[in-house]
Amino acid sequence: MEPSYNLAIIGGGINGCGIARDAAGRGLKVYLCEQNDLASGTSSWSTKLIHGGLRYLEHYEFRLVREALIEREILWNLAPHIIWPLRFVLPHHRGLRPAWLLRLGLFLYDHLGGRRLLPPTRVLDLRRDAAGAPLKPGFATAFEYSDCWVQDARLVVLNAMDARARGATIETRTRLASAARGADGWALGVEDAAGARTIRARALVNAAGPWVADVLKNRIRAAQEPRVRLVQGSHIVVRRIFPHDRSYIFQNADGRIVFAIPYEDDFTLIGTTDRDYAGDPGAVRASEEEIAYLCAAASEYFAAPVRREDVVWTYSGVRPLYDDGAGKAQEATRDYVLKLDAAGGAPLLSVFGGKITTYRRLAEAALAALAPHLPMPGLAAGWTAGAKLPGGEFPVTGLADFTLDLAARHPALPEGLIRRLARSYGTRAGAILEGARHLDDLGRRFGPDLTEREIRYLVAEEWAASAEDVLWRRSKLGLRTSAAETEALETFMRGLAGTAPAG
């Protein structure tokens, strides 16, 4: 007998997993399939920020900025192990935006909504403050404000884990091959390594990210015209440029902005770019032109120039923005747009655009659109605002205390390992470290501090199935792992195939 669900979701990025979590909590029987790994598309390639989007104020997107600003502290509270505050330094560049305009924008940013724990904007004298030391001597004044940092791919996985805990079925490496619509539901043909099968669902959500148009045209064959604008955003990673823990936001003469952010302790992340993209979203790569642009943008501010040979890693993603007719890619709206098609009987909801910061509100809006078509006997709308994500069950400002407590319970384990596990798994780190008195108790090692115990946890609990899943999505340990260690990890994980629980 074909399995039947209230709601089927195509796409295992932040929007799809956020909708799955919210829907499962509201009592719906949910199915989600992802053609690759969770967060393997756009959701892994962001600038890793939970932020209001300061530059969106220039485009008068006040509703979007206000919603995102309110979400910052809500999300920080839900997952304080993978989300934490950052201070951003915005140097005043003579000849670009005037100081009065920056002050006005930051005043609005501080007061549009939601800031309770994050500190407000302040003015810096870069000739005396440590933030000025890495910069060229011509920069005298800066504004420092608050936003938050997130381990983006882990945020996706945590939403999927919580959805599964509430009854959702989550299937990775499972592709939607076909979709047939009837008056009372959808018949969906899905394919995985075991072959093809059919599932049924009352309603369908197309949250396929950069593939949303392809799914509409070639799998669902819907009449709906997909207004999608694919915009490429690329980043570079270099060795750590500055010793302090603040980030920079730099203005550029072309109107764009670039961030320089402390990254994985020993590195600096610089990004992003904005340019239209045509082609396979799965094949996107940072171009030499983009790399040169980011190096030049950072070198405009840093005293020591950032050169091509300093780049140790690049990544690039495609944002599936709603095509609002903007002339330039950086001017296209980052707001989400939901299109409901219920004229043919069974409802189809397609998701366009969106920011990682507003994924939870997008999920609420998606379920509000589907509410007339689906019974929702579970939790009330808005429940996700107060329900901790897996591992985040400690006070919002309690990460340092939690890390100290974890270290005290495992005094023989390396400090760096304890800190990384606390910031990746929060209270779930206990499941990895249970009974471990020495590093050897965690089994075979793959690289500096990646252990067999952690890998087995990722396979059993987090859908990890390859070395890439572990090294570049569940963590960023790929920055420190050799080719030989990666190959050994891949071989080990092939031996674990089939040990992960279904769904």
Buried (B, 14 or more C-beta within 10 A) or exposed (E): EEEEBBBBBBBBBBBBBBBBBBBBBBBBBBBBBBBBBBBBBBBBBBBBBBBBBBBBBEBEBEEBBBBBBBBBBBBBBBBBBBBBBBBBBBBBBEEBBEEEEBBEBBEBBBEBBBBEEBEEBEEBEBEEBEBBEBBBEEBBBBBBBBBBBBBBBBBBBBBBBBBBEBBBBBBBBBBBBBBBBEEEBBBBBBBBEEEEBEBBBBBBBBBBBBBBBBBBEEBBEBEBEBBBBBBBBBBBBBEEBBEEEBBBBBBBEEBBBBBBBBBBEEBBBBBBBBBEBEEEBEEBEBBEEBBEBBBEBBBBBBBEEBEEEBBEBBBBBBBBBBBBEEEEBBEBBBBBBBBBBBEEEBBBBBBBBBBBBBBBBBBBBBBEBBEEBBEBEBBEBEBBBEBBBBBBEBEBEEBEEBBEEBBEEBEEBEEEBBBBBBBBBBBBBBBBBEEBEEBEBBBEBBBEBBBBBBBBBBBBBBBBBBBBBBBBBBBBBBBBBEEEBBEBBBEBBEEBEEEBEEB
